[in-house]
Every structure is written in structure tokens, then in C-alpha cells.
């Protein structure tokens, strides 16, 4: 709901009763199998039977045929038709958060008490490519076919911008990878569980200058699921102090958008209208903070969208952990490492998982729930009480979720 000044009014909270994941990797199976594993784990974690679920919110995948386009019904069928209401959402890499928002809104509206949110993907080898067919009016098709701008090319654009604007170095990007690799060592759901040194990162093959192979996330198979309910339903099930979703932001850019975003290959002009006060990526977390009535200083932990090691540094600034140009200092001071002031990507991030597109925003929520419950094992952030996710999908899909204890 809009309030004076254009912000969002704080809304009610919903409980996270259960979370579950299928490990990330290249398993060669149908995406539905992964989603069912994650869903059953989330149901078991919640102490619920599948027949207790009133609503299924699916995060779509566009690479797995028609079942991927109607993922809510696909997962409901795979778990066994039981009459639940369904919806399916696609927002590229923000699909999981969008699906969670659909479920949250139904609960807050009083339409249902408990919902299951599921995202799963099976990905091709190599980088993600456009869906088949000729579509010369499709910007995503054009950036591949006209410019040859694969996703790693875009990641490199962002990295080059950071180097030019703030003086970031190859060593800074490598250090992010080293941190996340160390974090992911103890994560049983991570695909890559191996420490690396800065020297090894910098010696890996160049993919899109200045980014090397070990600084770019892979494409992976995987799944994640979350069971959401009203706080009253949770209490009725004996959960008196559950982790709660305090905000879900799905912000879009404001005109003019003067920083290039995938899949576009031009920016808006600011010649006639000045840039917005809050740039797009900054607005993603800003909307979430406003909904939750919280700010960056309240955070205990964050999971951000490290498509590349360089991009993680941008997110430090976008979510308000530091001022523009100060991300490298935050990293070098150890603030974003487990044990530091504000650990970022204790899961290991996409550096250790890779992209399973409709699952990754939900996987971030799973990690934060485990952190806030004190169930993260060797990667536990001491005293975690508030966590934030940041994610972003093609075509201006923002995504941020705040959970709190």
C-alpha cells in the first residue's frame, strides 16, 4: 500500500514453518524430482502433512517445457492431487521471491492459512542461452544474437564499471571468491565445496575480461522450498516464536535508469529528466527495509546475488552496508566474513551453488532461516536475528526478502 512520499506501508508478517532443499549440482534428472525432494523436506521441517497445505506457489522455469511454465500445478500433481489452490510465477532469477510474495499476500489477505512455495531447475551445460525461435523484437534474444552478450559478458560490464568508478582490482574480486568458497565448505547443499586461494582464482582461465572462470557462477540443478503460514496458524501448531517474513520487495526501476541492466544494451537518457534519487538496485532493499520498519544497521546476516565475485561488492553498497566505493574496505577488513560485523553469503552464495534460477531466491531464504534458528552448523553466524536477501531478475525484477526472529 502506498503512503505519502511514494514508499510502502509496513504490512503484516507471516511465519516460516519449514524450509527444505535439494542439493545443487548436475544430476541429470527432471526438475520436478528436485522440487519434490525440497518440498517434502520443508513439510517435514514444518511438521505438516502434504494434505495440510492449502495453496501451492510455484516458481517457474522456462527451460523445462510446459510443466516448467505451470510449476505450481506441476509440483501439486507430483506430490499428489489433493485440491490445493495453485499459482505459478516467473520473474527470471527473482522468481522464487515473487512466488513467495504471492503466498505471503494470500495469507495476509486471509484467503489461506498455510502455503508451500517451491522452485526447481534443471539447467543446460554452459551459460544460459535464449529460448528457441526467432524474436527480433525481444531484447533478450537480441542481446545474444545481435551483440553476442552472454551473461558472463554482462557480469564483466559490471565489473569493469566498478574498476573504472571505484578503483576495484582483480585481487578484490578474487578475495570475494576466496571468502565464499571458505563459507561453502561446510554447506551440505553446495555444489562446490573446496577452498581456493587468491592465486588460484587469478590463475583460472579468463572468461570475460576481467572475470575469470572461478569468479563466475555456474549453471546448476537444484531446488528449494518454503512453508509459510499465518502467525496464528503457527502458534496453533506449537510454534510460539517462529522465524517471520517481515518484507518482500519486488521493486522495478524508475525512469531514467542510467545504469545498464540485463538484458538491455542501452540506458535511459537523463538529459531531460534527472536520475531518480534512489537507483534501481538500491531501491530493491530500500523497499524491503521500509516494509519491515528496519534498516541496514539492524541486519545480522545477508545473502546476496553473486553472479560474479565482482557483483557481490556492488550489493554491499546497494543494501546499505557501506557507502558507494567502500565495499572493498568492508571486504578487506573482514566485516563480511563469518565472525565479522555483517557476514554476507555464509551459505557460500552462487559461487558455491551456481544458478538454479527459480530456486535461488528461495535458497537464500532457507539459509537465513537456518541462520536465525541457529541451525547452520559450522557456518553459523552468532546471534543472528535479522537477515536480508538480495536478488535480481532480467527485465527489471527486483527481489529482496527480510526475515527476522
Buried (B, 14 or more C-beta within 10 A) or exposed (E): EEEEEEBBEBBEBBBBBBBBBBBBBBBEEBBBBBBBBBBBBBBEBBEBEBEBBBBBBBBBBBBBEEBBBBBBBBBBBBBEEEEBBBBBBBBBBBBBBBBBBBBBBBBBEEEBBBBBBBBBBBBEEEBBEBEEEEEEEBBBBBBBBEEEBBBBBBBBBBBBBBBEEBEBEBEBBBBBBBBBBBBBBBBEBBBBBEEBEBEBBBEBEEBBEBBBEBBBBBBBBBBBBBBBBBBEBBBEBEBEEBBBBBBBBBBEBBEBBBBBBBBBBEEBEEEEEEBBEBBBBBBBBBBBBBBBEBEBEBBBBBBBBBBBBBBBBBBBBBBBBBEEBBBBEBBEEEBBBBEBEBBBBBBBBBBBBBBBBBBBBBBBBBBBBBBBBEEBEEBBBEEBBBBBBBBBBBBBBBBBBBBBB
